[in-house]
Amino acid sequence: MDISIIFIPIVLATLMIIAILVFVINKHKGQNKFTPLAGLAFGFVLAGLFTGDDRFIGYSLLGIGITLAIIDIVRKLKSKK
């Protein structure tokens, strides 16, 4: 079994969970704005998706982007308290 068959659904599920969390967190705000960290995370995820030639680099960029998005969500949750 090819390892990419395992990683692609994991990455997609993680992105869906992050998107749901972002919408739940920003549900009470009138306007959703990207923080610089969220923009950077989005850029890494897009770069990982468009890097199809080298899987190691593509998955690494996706992992960095998802990690930055989670850090941004945690920072937003802590700032609300």
C-alpha positions as CSV (number, residue, x, y, z in Angstrom):
1,M,0.0,0.0,0.0
2,D,1.3,3.4,-0.9
3,I,1.9,5.7,2.0
4,S,0.3,8.7,0.3
5,I,-3.0,6.8,0.3
6,I,-2.9,7.0,4.1
7,F,-1.6,10.6,4.5
8,I,-4.0,12.4,2.1
9,P,-7.2,11.5,4.0
10,I,-5.5,12.4,7.3
11,V,-4.5,15.8,5.9
12,L,-8.0,16.4,4.5
13,A,-9.7,15.4,7.7
14,T,-7.4,17.6,9.7
15,L,-8.1,20.6,7.4
16,M,-11.8,20.0,7.8
17,I,-11.5,19.9,11.6
18,I,-9.5,23.1,11.6
19,A,-12.0,24.8,9.3
20,I,-14.9,23.8,11.6
21,L,-13.0,25.0,14.6
22,V,-12.3,28.4,13.0
23,F,-16.0,28.8,12.1
24,V,-17.1,27.8,15.6
25,I,-14.6,30.2,17.2
26,N,-15.6,33.1,14.9
27,K,-19.3,32.4,15.0
28,H,-20.0,35.3,17.3
29,K,-17.9,37.8,15.4
30,G,-19.4,39.8,12.6
31,Q,-16.3,39.8,10.4
32,N,-13.7,37.0,10.0
33,K,-10.2,38.2,9.6
34,F,-7.0,36.3,8.9
35,T,-4.3,36.8,11.5
36,P,-0.7,36.9,10.0
37,L,-0.1,33.4,11.5
38,A,-3.3,32.0,9.8
39,G,-2.3,33.6,6.5
40,L,1.2,32.0,6.8
41,A,-0.4,28.6,7.6
42,F,-2.7,29.0,4.6
43,G,0.3,29.7,2.4
44,F,2.1,26.6,3.6
45,V,-0.9,24.4,3.0
46,L,-1.3,25.8,-0.5
47,A,2.4,25.4,-1.2
48,G,2.2,21.8,0.0
49,L,-0.8,21.1,-2.2
50,F,1.0,22.5,-5.3
51,T,4.2,20.6,-4.6
52,G,3.4,17.4,-6.3
53,D,6.8,16.4,-7.6
54,D,8.4,15.7,-4.3
55,R,6.1,14.1,-1.8
56,F,8.4,14.6,1.2
57,I,8.5,18.4,0.7
58,G,4.8,18.6,-0.1
59,Y,3.8,16.7,3.1
60,S,6.3,18.6,5.1
61,L,4.8,21.9,4.0
62,L,1.3,20.6,4.7
63,G,2.3,19.6,8.2
64,I,3.9,22.9,8.9
65,G,0.8,24.7,7.7
66,I,-1.5,22.6,9.8
67,T,0.7,23.0,12.9
68,L,0.7,26.8,12.4
69,A,-3.1,26.8,12.0
70,I,-3.5,24.9,15.3
71,I,-1.1,27.2,17.1
72,D,-3.2,30.2,15.8
73,I,-6.4,28.6,17.0
74,V,-4.9,27.9,20.5
75,R,-3.6,31.5,20.7
76,K,-7.1,32.9,19.8
77,L,-8.7,30.7,22.4
78,K,-6.3,31.8,25.1
79,S,-6.8,35.5,24.2
80,K,-10.5,35.2,24.7
81,K,-10.2,34.0,28.3
